[in-house]
Amino acid sequence: MPLQHQAARVANPVIPGFHPDPSVCRVGDDYYLACSSFEYFPGVPLFHSRDLVHWTQIGNALDRPGQLRLPASMPSSGGIYAPTLRHHDGRFWLMVTNVAEGAGNLIVTATDPTGPWSDPVRVPGVPGIDPDLAWDEDGTCWCTFAGIAQVRIDPTTGQTYGTPRKLWSGAPGAKAPEAPHLYRVGDYWYLLIAEGGTERGHCVSIARSRTPTGPFEPCPANPVLTHRSTDHPVQNTGHADLVQAHDGSWWLVFLGVRPRGGTPGWHVLGRETFLTPVTWEDGWPVVGEVALDLPAPPWPLVPGPAEEHRDDFGLSELRPTWISLRDRSAEHCSTKERPGWLTLRARGDSLDEPDVVFTGRRQQHLACRARTLVDPSEGRGGLAVRLDERHHYAVEASGGQVRVIARIGSLRTVVATRPVPEGPVVLGVTTREPAPPHGPCTGPDVVCLGVEDPDGTFTVLAELDGRYLSTEVAGGFSGRVIGMYAAAGTVHFDWFDYEPVGR
């Protein structure tokens, strides 16, 4: 072997936090990956890697209002679902569904994955979600979508030809056949799908045919990936995509969750992107070990730039990791109004409102710490851990007072208050494991919210059960986002710092 691995094992998930529905493609020695973004703007985060293990976000495919409109009337967990990212004929193609008010399927393209991406081409002839693009030998493009159905398409115009036809429904009796991806491997076309629903029964199955249009023969070992009815630490495994590496080996990216706590187990970071190797036996893929510490691939690892935990808002535009609720207008979110500060101008009057001005980053670690210096002299706002409008915790400042607010379902309460000196104040959030002893009713984590005193001492004002900010309680498809918001007037933030606590 030319070089030893830098590590015998590498951390899995390879893209932690709320990064579901991964789709991957390779161009030479470079790998690119896209994920769903739901109600957040900009949409469809894009990542680059040289080793399939270390991923760096390079942008967002839908980063202009002309590409992505998410109205306030759209509920949380609506919006952008399940992209497919492909490279064909010298161009990147991304097809995705915007479920907001029936906006439907769209295609954007780019010659450089960092952008700019094109204005959307609408595809009204594709009625389902989870669209896939695949080209056969004569250049015909096929779009396969949840159902599992297929139609011929011109991806440059969005024109479809003929009526969509059913291809394969997965296992008999399995619900929600979705997330199809079609590939040519050797003499066969392979149709990879997810089924069983995106909860604990989620799984991956595959079928093959001599032609891209079928008929498809199911793999006798289906499902080829599932952790249902097991105590594996990674659950809800599904919505996968295959990629052949630069050395000829095969790999699978897929979504999964890490439930914690007692029964039934709660996952709080959302559905994350995992990686596992694939081998082929008798013309079928065999999915390898799924572990939180994955065996390192058989090539030198290429770490990307070190993650920047602190943002001093010194750039004219926000980094691509920052996401906002439904839109991000310069009127309500700017780093230019007060140089070196993020300025948020309120619209909705609390995090309970769908049009609240909120800008945050995905929580990516089970234990983490976030801090921000907020100047509430012109308004009211603070730091929040958000799942949706009905499930969030916040520490908020205004008028010489800091308060902790909890919204759990239909209940909203001020948990704690404390007077503080007028002027800027440091607010903070920490998540940690619950104190022992642990039992069947122990939650997944504790969310601590508080304020920093003038002498630098951090005072926790409230410790709240993290289970109420989990998908198992709230429902939906997203994960936690930690960020800043304005609920009245204009609120300025000098810096934001996020870091893991332990692994």
Secondary structure, DSSP 8 states (H G I E B T S, - for coil): --S--S-SEEESSSB-SS--S-EEEEETTEEEEE---BTEESEEEEEEESSSS--EEEEEEE-STTT----TTS-TT-SEEEEEEEEETTEEEEEEEE-GGG-EEEEEEESSTTS-----EE-TT--SSS-EEEE-TTS-EEEEETTTEEEEEETTTTEEEEEEEE----STT-S--EEEEEEEETTEEEEEEEES-SSTT-EEEEEEESSTT---EE-TT--SEE-TTS--SSEEEEEEEEEE-TTS-EEEEEEEE--BSSSS-B--S-SEEEEEEEEEETTEEEE----SEEE--SS-----S----EE---SSS--TT-EEES---TTTEESTTTTTSEEEE--SSSTTSTT-EEEEEE--SSSEEEEEEEEEEEEEEEEEEEEETTEEEEEEEETTEEEEEEEETTEEEEEEEEE--SS-EEEEEEEE---S---TT--S-EEEEEEE-TTS-EEEEEEEEGGGGSHHHH-SS---EEEEEEEEEEEEEEEEEEEES--
